[in-house]
Amino acid sequence: MQRIMLAIDLITDTVPPLRITDSGTKALSWMDEFKVRHLPVVKSNQYLGLISESDILDLNTPDKPLDEHKLSLPRPFSTKYQHIYEIIKIMSSLNLSLIPVLDEERYIGNIPLTNLFYQFSKMSAIEDIGSVIVLELNVNDYSISEIGQIVESNDAKILSSYITSHSNSTKLELTIKINKSNISDIEQTFARYDYTIKASYQDDDDDDDFKDRLEFFMNYINI
């Protein structure tokens, strides 16, 4: 059984926090080195807030220590037992390149966006050989049990799934990853059950090509 992915499982020591005695210039240097746009600021183990690249560029004297500036730092964070979905929601809504993790008020590490993506890709079976089907259906017609039965009736399994809903619409999109490269039989069964297939992507066992595309994307978000 796959372990539930919590913040404490995602923490990395790759990106160090800034001390309040560090300068803005040092912060910019670290941001460039570690390919992030934000860094946590700590005093001992107390989390003071998150400083961004734009915050530092606005400083008149970036060579001075951060504690000599009147900084109003936002304090987004994750607790160590928050689920990966909650972490993604926070980082997406605030457009963060990393998120600090706290144990009560004690800073214990951070989760960079790149690490979050790698872990999510494993949890979502993105790297597994298989194919993807995107179904469009009415909200009231959604039944994961029926969809699962259709897939399993064709000797396949659903590896992962997620829903995309749209405001002011009664329709949603269900994306499912299936552990089968040739899915023509599954598509035909969905059609017989009057499901609308919006898109499908067959792996064709070209795993090396997929890994190349995944690596390219990771390099892109790490720029």
Secondary structure, DSSP 8 states (H G I E B T S, - for coil): -----BHHHH-BSSS--EETTSBHHHHHHHHHHHT-SEEEEEETTEEEEEEEHHHHHT-S-TTSBGGGS--------EETT-BHHHHHHHHHHHT-SEEEEEETTEEEEEEEHHHHHHHHHHHTTTTSS-EEEEEEEEGGG--HHHHHHHHHTTT--EEEEEEEE-TT-SEEEEEEEES-S--HHHHHHHHHTT-EEEEEE--TT-HHHHHHHHHHHHHHHT-
